[in-house]
Amino acid sequence: MSQKTYSFFENVWDVVRLIPPGRVTNYGAIAKYLGSGLSSRMVGWAMNAAHNDPTIPAHRVVNRIGLLSGKAHFGSPTRMQELLQAEGIEVVNDQVVHFKTLYWDPQIELRIDD
C-alpha cells in the first residue's frame, strides 16, 4: 500500500477548503494548526499559488488583524473583498468587520475529541 506524501502547500489547501463560507482565518492559525507556527509566510505563499484553483477559498484567509493583505493576488484590487461580501462578510477599508466574531480557528474547529 502506498501513501501519498503531501507537500506543505497541499496541507494548507486542505485546511483552507474546510473554512466555512462566511468565516475567515489567518495565515498564522493555519501554520500553527499544521505544527509549523513560524511558517505563516509559507501559508501566504501557498495562498498565492492557489488563486487559480476554484476549490480553494483563498479569499477566506486574511492577516492576523483581519486585513485583506493578499488582495493583490486576486486579479483585481477589489475581487477578494467582493468574494467575502458575497458570503455576507462586511469589509471596510480592506479590513473584515467583526473579525473576532467571524474568526475560524482550525485548532478549535478541527479538534478531534477523544
BELJORA-V652530 format. One record per residue. N is the residue number from 0. RES is the residue in three letters. D_CENTER is the distance of its C-alpha to the mean C-alpha in Angstrom with 2 decimals. Layout:
# BELJORA-V652530
n=(N & N)
res=(RES & RES)
d_center=(D_CENTER & D_CENTER)
This chain:
# BELJORA-V652530
n=(0 & 1 & 2 & 3 & 4 & 5 & 6 & 7 & 8 & 9 & 10 & 11 & 12 & 13 & 14 & 15 & 16 & 17 & 18 & 19 & 20 & 21 & 22 & 23 & 24 & 25 & 26 & 27 & 28 & 29 & 30 & 31 & 32 & 33 & 34 & 35 & 36 & 37 & 38 & 39 & 40 & 41 & 42 & 43 & 44 & 45 & 46 & 47 & 48 & 49 & 50 & 51 & 52 & 53 & 54 & 55 & 56 & 57 & 58 & 59 & 60 & 61 & 62 & 63 & 64 & 65 & 66 & 67 & 68 & 69 & 70 & 71 & 72 & 73 & 74 & 75 & 76 & 77 & 78 & 79 & 80 & 81 & 82 & 83 & 84 & 85 & 86 & 87 & 88 & 89 & 90 & 91 & 92 & 93 & 94 & 95 & 96 & 97 & 98 & 99 & 100 & 101 & 102 & 103 & 104 & 105 & 106 & 107 & 108 & 109 & 110 & 111 & 112 & 113)
res=(MET & SER & GLN & LYS & THR & TYR & SER & PHE & PHE & GLU & ASN & VAL & TRP & ASP & VAL & VAL & ARG & LEU & ILE & PRO & PRO & GLY & ARG & VAL & THR & ASN & TYR & GLY & ALA & ILE & ALA & LYS & TYR & LEU & GLY & SER & GLY & LEU & SER & SER & ARG & MET & VAL & GLY & TRP & ALA & MET & ASN & ALA & ALA & HIS & ASN & ASP & PRO & THR & ILE & PRO & ALA & HIS & ARG & VAL & VAL & ASN & ARG & ILE & GLY & LEU & LEU & SER & GLY & LYS & ALA & HIS & PHE & GLY & SER & PRO & THR & ARG & MET & GLN & GLU & LEU & LEU & GLN & ALA & GLU & GLY & ILE & GLU & VAL & VAL & ASN & ASP & GLN & VAL & VAL & HIS & PHE & LYS & THR & LEU & TYR & TRP & ASP & PRO & GLN & ILE & GLU & LEU & ARG & ILE & ASP & ASP)
d_center=(32.34 & 29.72 & 26.23 & 23.40 & 21.91 & 18.16 & 16.84 & 14.11 & 12.04 & 12.91 & 12.00 & 8.41 & 8.43 & 10.32 & 8.02 & 5.16 & 8.47 & 9.41 & 7.34 & 10.41 & 11.25 & 11.96 & 9.47 & 6.53 & 5.28 & 5.67 & 6.36 & 9.55 & 8.87 & 7.38 & 10.36 & 12.66 & 12.08 & 12.94 & 15.97 & 15.34 & 14.73 & 15.94 & 13.65 & 10.74 & 12.23 & 12.16 & 8.41 & 8.66 & 11.42 & 9.75 & 7.39 & 10.81 & 12.49 & 10.53 & 11.53 & 14.75 & 13.59 & 13.46 & 12.42 & 8.82 & 7.11 & 5.31 & 6.62 & 4.66 & 2.65 & 6.26 & 8.92 & 10.86 & 13.01 & 10.92 & 11.95 & 10.65 & 11.23 & 9.97 & 12.16 & 14.91 & 13.37 & 13.51 & 17.28 & 18.27 & 17.74 & 17.14 & 15.16 & 11.65 & 13.60 & 15.58 & 12.85 & 11.65 & 15.36 & 16.18 & 14.29 & 16.34 & 14.09 & 16.45 & 15.70 & 18.59 & 19.09 & 15.51 & 14.38 & 13.01 & 16.24 & 16.41 & 13.12 & 14.64 & 15.66 & 12.45 & 10.46 & 9.30 & 10.22 & 10.20 & 13.46 & 15.05 & 13.71 & 14.20 & 17.36 & 20.36 & 23.48 & 26.77)
